[in-house]
Amino acid sequence: MTIGINEFIIVSSLLFLVGFFGVIFRRNTIIIYMSIELMLNAINLALVAFSRYNNTMDGSIFVFFIMTVAAAEVAVGLAIIVMLYRQKQTVLVNELNQLKG
């Protein structure tokens, strides 16, 4: 039994939806951040699936660059979350919605 592109796209879509609903419905900034990363990984899975289906390396190379940017995003994003927690003593979005000090 071989796994076709349809199964990869279904799994990728489900992962993206879980991440999307995590961003929409959750209040914790760390959970929202993890949901955004889950959405990025779902897109990476779809790109790799299309790349494998077309027998090219284009999607895999693009995924490599996306993962590089995502690693930098993780470092900056977590630093911002830690800084906000130190200032406000909370990570809830409802209490972090004002940009004034």
C-alpha positions in Angstrom: 0.0 0.0 0.0 1.4 3.4 -1.0 0.5 6.7 0.5 -0.6 9.1 -2.2 -0.6 12.8 -2.3 -4.3 13.0 -1.2 -3.4 11.6 2.2 -0.6 14.0 2.6 -2.8 16.9 1.7 -5.6 15.7 4.1 -3.1 15.5 7.0 -1.6 18.8 6.1 -5.1 20.4 6.0 -6.0 18.9 9.3 -2.8 20.2 10.9 -3.4 23.6 9.5 -7.0 23.7 10.8 -5.8 22.7 14.3 -3.3 25.5 14.2 -5.8 28.0 12.9 -8.4 27.2 15.5 -5.6 27.3 18.1 -4.8 30.9 17.1 -8.5 31.9 16.9 -9.8 30.4 20.2 -6.9 30.3 22.6 -5.9 33.2 24.9 -2.4 32.1 26.0 0.4 33.7 23.9 2.5 30.6 24.1 -0.3 28.3 22.8 -1.0 30.9 20.0 2.7 30.9 19.1 2.8 27.0 19.0 -0.3 27.1 16.8 1.4 29.4 14.3 4.3 27.0 14.2 1.9 24.1 13.6 0.4 26.0 10.7 3.9 26.6 9.2 4.7 22.9 9.6 1.4 22.0 7.9 2.5 24.1 4.9 5.9 22.5 4.9 4.3 19.1 4.8 2.2 20.1 1.8 5.2 21.6 0.0 7.2 18.4 0.5 4.2 16.3 -0.7 3.9 18.3 -3.9 7.6 18.2 -4.4 7.7 14.4 -4.1 4.6 14.1 -6.3 6.3 16.1 -9.1 9.7 14.5 -8.6 11.5 17.8 -8.1 13.5 19.3 -5.2 11.8 22.8 -5.5 9.4 22.2 -2.6 12.1 20.7 -0.4 14.5 23.6 -0.9 11.7 26.0 -0.1 10.9 24.1 3.1 14.5 24.4 4.1 14.4 28.1 3.9 11.0 28.3 5.7 12.5 26.2 8.5 15.5 28.5 8.7 13.3 31.6 9.0 11.0 29.8 11.5 14.0 29.0 13.8 14.9 32.7 13.9 11.2 33.5 14.5 11.2 31.1 17.5 14.2 32.9 19.1 12.7 36.3 18.6 9.2 35.4 19.5 10.1 33.6 22.7 12.3 36.5 23.8 9.3 38.9 23.3 7.0 36.6 25.2 9.5 36.3 28.1 10.0 40.1 28.1 6.2 40.7 28.2 5.8 38.2 31.0 8.5 39.9 33.1 6.7 43.3 32.6 3.1 42.3 33.0 3.4 38.9 35.0 0.9 37.3 32.6 0.8 35.7 29.1 -2.9 36.1 28.5 -3.7 38.0 25.3 -6.6 39.8 26.9 -4.2 41.5 29.3 -1.5 42.2 26.8 -3.6 44.1 24.2 -2.4 47.6 25.1 0.9 48.8 23.8 1.4 51.6 26.4 3.6 51.0 29.4 
